[in-house]
Amino acid sequence: MFDHVLVGADERAGSRDAVALARKLVSADGTLTLAHIYRGEPHVWRGSSPPYEAAEHELARELLEKVAHDAGIDAELRSHGATSVG
């Protein structure tokens, strides 16, 4: 068992499997964190803007809340905009 487990989450079926495995790996008093990386642009001039970034962040939060609800878990939720998941 682990004290902290971080798992990437999205709309795909593999995400549900990953969350199910994470539930088994986290200790009873441990912390489970769901994370989602959304497409973010590093330069405003490339098409991104603060309102766009805020909207993407909100969509990611809603997605993570749905994943947690569907899995019946209480988890920390984290999202971040980046040009790649890596």
Buried (B, 14 or more C-beta within 10 A) or exposed (E): EEEEBBBBBBEEEEBBEBBEEBBEEBEEEEBBBBBBBBEBBEEEEEEBEEEBBEEBBEEBBEBBEEBBEEBEBEBEBBBEBEEEEE
